[in-house]
C-alpha cells in the first residue's frame, strides 16, 4: 500500500471533503454534493477511525455525533467578559443614544455635528455562546452565564455542523468567537410535527427548544436537534490581524468559516431608525426569529474610546421590536384532536388585527394553561403574536367579567372525544388529555393505519402514506380491520393504482394475517406499548384471550405485593419471588387498561381476529429467559446492537437473541452485558468501550449459542 493509499491519507482526505461540504451547506448555503454522498463519506471515515483510533483528530466531523453522557456542566471563566446590551424601545431613546455618543466622542470625531457610522446587526432570539479555538482547532464552548463565567457545553456545541471544528486558513494561538445558537422556523415546525406524531410534548418556541438542546447531558440528544449558529463578535484574540471596523470583523469571521447574518452600515440616528423599520417589515420573511436589531459604532477605535458603563458597552445598544398586543373577545374554546389523540383547546376569537395580520384563532395548549390564565368564554382578552408568528392569548381582563354571568364558568376538558365519542384520559403527571379511540377515531385514523401496517407490526408491504390517505378520504377504511375487507376491484380505482398493483397489495394484506401476538399487540398502537413491551405481554400471557380477560387493578396489586416481598427477601439474602410483567410499570399498565376498556377498540380487535389475523399461541409464562429451552451463555443477558452486521439485519439479530433467552436494549448502560458491533458502529460502541463492556462481532455472538444453523 502506497502512502497515498494509506488509511491516514484517506482519513485526511475525507475530513477535508466533509469539512468543505459543511461549510458550503451551513455557511455559504451552496451545497456541492447530495446528502447521500455526504452520508457515504461520513460512514467511510467512521469505519477508518474505528479501525485506527489513533487517526481520530479533535476536528474530525465524526466528533459531531455526540460523546458519552456527562455528569454535569463544569464552570468556565471567560477570558473577556460577555457583556449584556442596554435596550432602546422607541425612536427617542435611539436618538438619545446617538446624541450621547457624539457628545462623548466629539473631540475625536471633530464635533457633535459629525455623523457617526454604525454597524446594524440582527438581534437573534437564541442562546449566546463563546467558542474558543487554539491553534485553529475548536477546544471549548460555553454559555454566556452571568457574563463572567458560563457552563462548559463543548461536546454539545461540537454537534452543531454550522460551527467549524477547524478554522479556515489560520492557526492563531487563541481566538474566541461569540455568537448565537438558534433553530430555524422551518426546522422547528418539522421537529414539533415529529414530536407530535410520536406522542411527545412539542416545544413552545424555537428559543426554548435551542436552550433545552444545549443543556442536554447526553450530546447524542443534542445532535438530533436542528441547531444552527451565527457569529457576531470576537472575545480574546492572539496574533490575529483583525480589521478596524465591526462590519469588516463580521466579514472576516465569514472568511474563517462562520455563518454570519446580513448586516449593514448606516450614518446617524436617522439611518438607524430607517434600517430598524426595514428589518421590522422583513422580520416575518427571515428563516429564524429575531426580536430587534443591534447598533454598534462601526469603527473599533471609537468603540474603545467610548468604553463601558457598569456591565454594558456605551458604544452599542439593542433596539427591540415591540410585542404587538391587541384586545378582543374570546368567543369560544373548541377542541382539536391530533393524530396521536391529543386534545388541544383552541381559542376562537373575534377577529382582530395584530402583528401585521388578522387573528381569529389561537392555541391554548392544554387545560392547565387555560386554568392558569383563568380564561373563560366571553372574556375580553389580550392577544399577542409571539415572535410575530404564533398567536397567543396572554391574559384575560377579569375586571371586565360580569360577576353575575353564570355562563362564564371555568373551562373543563370534555370527558369524551368530540370526534368519535370515545373516553378521554389524562394520565398522571401529564398536561395533555388523549382520546382513547385510537383504532376508530377519524382524527387518528391515518396514523393508526400506518402504524398497524408498518414493518415491525403487521408488515403490509406497499401500504404507505399516500395510499392510506386515499383509503381514508375515500371512506374505504375506517379501522385496521377494514383493510382485510379490501379487494382488488375497489383498490384499482384509486389514483396510481392499477390492476397489478391492486392485486399485489391485496396479496400483501393476506400474507399479513400470519403474524405473532407481539406484532399484533404492537400494531394496535396502544400508548406506551412499544415492541419490547408488546413482547413482554405476549410472552407473559401467551394468548390474546388471557390478556383481554386480565383484571388490571388486581394485576397492579399483585405486582406491588411481589415487589414488597422481594424487598424483604433481598434484605435477608433469600430467593426472590417472580414479579408479574417484570419491567412494565403502572403508567404502561394504566394505558393498556384504558385502551382495552374502550368498547370500540375491543370491537376492532374482535374484527381483526374474525378476519383471519392469527398467530401461534403458547402457554403463559412469567419468565422470558430461554423460551426454547436452550442452555446457552445468552440466557438472561442484556445485549445492545449497533452498526451494520455482515449477514443479519438489526431485527433478525434481536429476534435471534431473544429466541436464545437474551434481551435487547436500545441504550448502553452499566447493566448491559454485551454490545454487538458491526460496521459503522457509532456512539454506543464508544460508550461501551468507555464503560469497559464486552464487545462482540456477529461471529462471536452466534458462537455463544452454537446454533447458527437455526438462522
Secondary structure in CASP SS format (residue, H / E / C, confidence):
PFRMAT SS
TARGET T0000
AUTHOR 0000-0000-0000
METHOD secondary structure of the structure
MODEL  1
X C 1.00
X C 1.00
X H 1.00
X H 1.00
X H 1.00
X C 1.00
X H 1.00
X H 1.00
X H 1.00
X H 1.00
X H 1.00
X H 1.00
X H 1.00
X H 1.00
X H 1.00
X H 1.00
X H 1.00
X H 1.00
X H 1.00
X H 1.00
X H 1.00
X H 1.00
X H 1.00
X H 1.00
X H 1.00
X H 1.00
X C 1.00
X C 1.00
X C 1.00
X C 1.00
X C 1.00
X C 1.00
X C 1.00
X C 1.00
X H 1.00
X H 1.00
X H 1.00
X H 1.00
X H 1.00
X H 1.00
X H 1.00
X H 1.00
X H 1.00
X H 1.00
X H 1.00
X H 1.00
X H 1.00
X H 1.00
X H 1.00
X H 1.00
X H 1.00
X C 1.00
X H 1.00
X H 1.00
X H 1.00
X C 1.00
X C 1.00
X C 1.00
X C 1.00
X C 1.00
X H 1.00
X H 1.00
X H 1.00
X H 1.00
X H 1.00
X C 1.00
X C 1.00
X C 1.00
X C 1.00
X C 1.00
X C 1.00
X C 1.00
X C 1.00
X C 1.00
X E 1.00
X E 1.00
X E 1.00
X C 1.00
X C 1.00
X C 1.00
X C 1.00
X C 1.00
X C 1.00
X E 1.00
X C 1.00
X C 1.00
X E 1.00
X E 1.00
X C 1.00
X C 1.00
X H 1.00
X H 1.00
X H 1.00
X H 1.00
X H 1.00
X H 1.00
X H 1.00
X H 1.00
X H 1.00
X H 1.00
X H 1.00
X H 1.00
X H 1.00
X H 1.00
X C 1.00
X H 1.00
X H 1.00
X H 1.00
X H 1.00
X C 1.00
X C 1.00
X C 1.00
X C 1.00
X C 1.00
X C 1.00
X C 1.00
X E 1.00
X E 1.00
X E 1.00
X E 1.00
X E 1.00
X E 1.00
X E 1.00
X E 1.00
X C 1.00
X C 1.00
X E 1.00
X E 1.00
X E 1.00
X E 1.00
X E 1.00
X E 1.00
X E 1.00
X E 1.00
X C 1.00
X C 1.00
X E 1.00
X E 1.00
X E 1.00
X E 1.00
X E 1.00
X E 1.00
X E 1.00
X C 1.00
X C 1.00
X C 1.00
X C 1.00
X C 1.00
X E 1.00
X E 1.00
X E 1.00
X E 1.00
X C 1.00
X H 1.00
X H 1.00
X H 1.00
X H 1.00
X H 1.00
X C 1.00
X C 1.00
X C 1.00
X C 1.00
X C 1.00
X C 1.00
X C 1.00
X E 1.00
X C 1.00
X C 1.00
X C 1.00
X C 1.00
X C 1.00
X C 1.00
X C 1.00
X E 1.00
X E 1.00
X E 1.00
X E 1.00
X E 1.00
X E 1.00
X E 1.00
X E 1.00
X E 1.00
X E 1.00
X C 1.00
X H 1.00
X H 1.00
X H 1.00
X H 1.00
X H 1.00
X H 1.00
X H 1.00
X H 1.00
X H 1.00
X H 1.00
X H 1.00
X H 1.00
X H 1.00
X C 1.00
X C 1.00
X C 1.00
X C 1.00
X C 1.00
X C 1.00
X C 1.00
X C 1.00
X H 1.00
X H 1.00
X H 1.00
X H 1.00
X H 1.00
X H 1.00
X H 1.00
X H 1.00
X H 1.00
X C 1.00
X C 1.00
X C 1.00
X C 1.00
X H 1.00
X H 1.00
X H 1.00
X H 1.00
X H 1.00
X C 1.00
X C 1.00
X C 1.00
X E 1.00
X E 1.00
X E 1.00
X E 1.00
X E 1.00
X E 1.00
X E 1.00
X E 1.00
X E 1.00
X E 1.00
X E 1.00
X E 1.00
X C 1.00
X C 1.00
X C 1.00
X C 1.00
X C 1.00
X C 1.00
X E 1.00
X H 1.00
X H 1.00
X H 1.00
X H 1.00
X H 1.00
X H 1.00
X H 1.00
X H 1.00
X H 1.00
X H 1.00
X C 1.00
X C 1.00
X C 1.00
X C 1.00
X C 1.00
X C 1.00
X C 1.00
X C 1.00
X E 1.00
X E 1.00
X E 1.00
X E 1.00
X H 1.00
X H 1.00
X H 1.00
X H 1.00
X H 1.00
X H 1.00
X H 1.00
X H 1.00
X H 1.00
X H 1.00
X H 1.00
X H 1.00
X H 1.00
X H 1.00
X H 1.00
X H 1.00
X H 1.00
X H 1.00
X C 1.00
X C 1.00
X C 1.00
X C 1.00
X E 1.00
X E 1.00
X E 1.00
X E 1.00
X E 1.00
X E 1.00
X E 1.00
X E 1.00
X C 1.00
X E 1.00
X H 1.00
X H 1.00
X H 1.00
X H 1.00
X H 1.00
X H 1.00
X H 1.00
X C 1.00
X E 1.00
X E 1.00
X C 1.00
X C 1.00
X E 1.00
X E 1.00
X C 1.00
X C 1.00
X E 1.00
X E 1.00
X E 1.00
X E 1.00
X E 1.00
X C 1.00
X C 1.00
X C 1.00
X C 1.00
X E 1.00
X E 1.00
X E 1.00
X E 1.00
X E 1.00
X E 1.00
X E 1.00
X E 1.00
X E 1.00
X E 1.00
X E 1.00
X E 1.00
X E 1.00
X C 1.00
X C 1.00
X C 1.00
X C 1.00
X E 1.00
X E 1.00
X E 1.00
X E 1.00
X E 1.00
X E 1.00
X E 1.00
X E 1.00
X E 1.00
X E 1.00
X E 1.00
X E 1.00
X E 1.00
X C 1.00
X C 1.00
X E 1.00
X E 1.00
X E 1.00
X E 1.00
X E 1.00
X E 1.00
X E 1.00
X C 1.00
X C 1.00
X C 1.00
X H 1.00
X H 1.00
X H 1.00
X H 1.00
X H 1.00
X H 1.00
X H 1.00
X C 1.00
X C 1.00
X C 1.00
X C 1.00
X C 1.00
X C 1.00
X E 1.00
X E 1.00
X E 1.00
X E 1.00
X E 1.00
X E 1.00
X E 1.00
X C 1.00
X C 1.00
X C 1.00
X E 1.00
X E 1.00
X E 1.00
X E 1.00
X E 1.00
X E 1.00
X E 1.00
X C 1.00
X H 1.00
X H 1.00
X H 1.00
X C 1.00
X C 1.00
X C 1.00
X C 1.00
X C 1.00
X C 1.00
X C 1.00
X C 1.00
X C 1.00
X C 1.00
X C 1.00
X C 1.00
X C 1.00
X C 1.00
X C 1.00
X E 1.00
X C 1.00
X C 1.00
X C 1.00
X C 1.00
X C 1.00
X C 1.00
X E 1.00
X E 1.00
X E 1.00
X C 1.00
X C 1.00
X C 1.00
X C 1.00
X C 1.00
X C 1.00
X C 1.00
X E 1.00
X E 1.00
X E 1.00
X C 1.00
X C 1.00
X C 1.00
X C 1.00
X C 1.00
X C 1.00
X H 1.00
X H 1.00
X H 1.00
X H 1.00
X H 1.00
X H 1.00
X H 1.00
X H 1.00
X H 1.00
X H 1.00
X H 1.00
X H 1.00
X C 1.00
X C 1.00
X C 1.00
X C 1.00
X C 1.00
X C 1.00
X C 1.00
X C 1.00
X C 1.00
X C 1.00
X C 1.00
X H 1.00
X H 1.00
X H 1.00
X H 1.00
X H 1.00
X H 1.00
X H 1.00
X H 1.00
X H 1.00
X C 1.00
X C 1.00
X C 1.00
X C 1.00
X C 1.00
X C 1.00
X H 1.00
X H 1.00
X H 1.00
X H 1.00
X H 1.00
X H 1.00
X C 1.00
X C 1.00
X H 1.00
X H 1.00
X H 1.00
X H 1.00
X H 1.00
X C 1.00
X C 1.00
X C 1.00
X C 1.00
X C 1.00
X C 1.00
X H 1.00
X H 1.00
X H 1.00
X H 1.00
X H 1.00
X H 1.00
X H 1.00
X H 1.00
X H 1.00
X H 1.00
X H 1.00
X H 1.00
X H 1.00
X C 1.00
X C 1.00
X E 1.00
X C 1.00
X C 1.00
X H 1.00
X H 1.00
X H 1.00
X H 1.00
X H 1.00
X H 1.00
X H 1.00
X C 1.00
X C 1.00
X C 1.00
X C 1.00
X C 1.00
X C 1.00
X C 1.00
X H 1.00
X H 1.00
X H 1.00
X H 1.00
X H 1.00
X H 1.00
X H 1.00
X H 1.00
X H 1.00
X H 1.00
X H 1.00
X C 1.00
X C 1.00
X H 1.00
X H 1.00
X H 1.00
X H 1.00
X H 1.00
X C 1.00
X C 1.00
X C 1.00
X H 1.00
X H 1.00
X H 1.00
X H 1.00
X H 1.00
X H 1.00
X H 1.00
X H 1.00
X H 1.00
X H 1.00
X H 1.00
X H 1.00
X H 1.00
X H 1.00
X H 1.00
X H 1.00
X H 1.00
X H 1.00
X H 1.00
X H 1.00
X H 1.00
X C 1.00
X C 1.00
X C 1.00
X C 1.00
X C 1.00
X C 1.00
X C 1.00
X C 1.00
X C 1.00
X C 1.00
X C 1.00
X C 1.00
X C 1.00
X H 1.00
X H 1.00
X H 1.00
X H 1.00
X H 1.00
X H 1.00
X H 1.00
X H 1.00
X H 1.00
X H 1.00
X H 1.00
X H 1.00
X C 1.00
X H 1.00
X H 1.00
X H 1.00
X H 1.00
X H 1.00
X H 1.00
X H 1.00
X H 1.00
X H 1.00
X H 1.00
X H 1.00
X H 1.00
X C 1.00
X C 1.00
X C 1.00
X E 1.00
X C 1.00
X C 1.00
X C 1.00
X C 1.00
X C 1.00
X C 1.00
X C 1.00
X C 1.00
X C 1.00
X C 1.00
X C 1.00
X C 1.00
X C 1.00
X C 1.00
X C 1.00
X C 1.00
X C 1.00
X C 1.00
X C 1.00
X C 1.00
X C 1.00
X C 1.00
X C 1.00
X E 1.00
X E 1.00
X E 1.00
X E 1.00
X E 1.00
X C 1.00
X E 1.00
X C 1.00
X C 1.00
X C 1.00
X C 1.00
X C 1.00
X H 1.00
X H 1.00
X H 1.00
X H 1.00
X H 1.00
X H 1.00
X H 1.00
X H 1.00
X H 1.00
X H 1.00
X C 1.00
X C 1.00
X C 1.00
X E 1.00
X E 1.00
X E 1.00
X C 1.00
X C 1.00
X C 1.00
X C 1.00
X C 1.00
X C 1.00
X C 1.00
X C 1.00
X E 1.00
X E 1.00
X E 1.00
X E 1.00
X C 1.00
X E 1.00
X C 1.00
X C 1.00
X C 1.00
X H 1.00
X H 1.00
X H 1.00
X H 1.00
X H 1.00
X H 1.00
X H 1.00
X H 1.00
X H 1.00
X C 1.00
X C 1.00
X E 1.00
X E 1.00
X E 1.00
X C 1.00
X H 1.00
X H 1.00
X H 1.00
X H 1.00
X H 1.00
X H 1.00
X H 1.00
X H 1.00
X C 1.00
X C 1.00
X H 1.00
X H 1.00
X H 1.00
X C 1.00
END
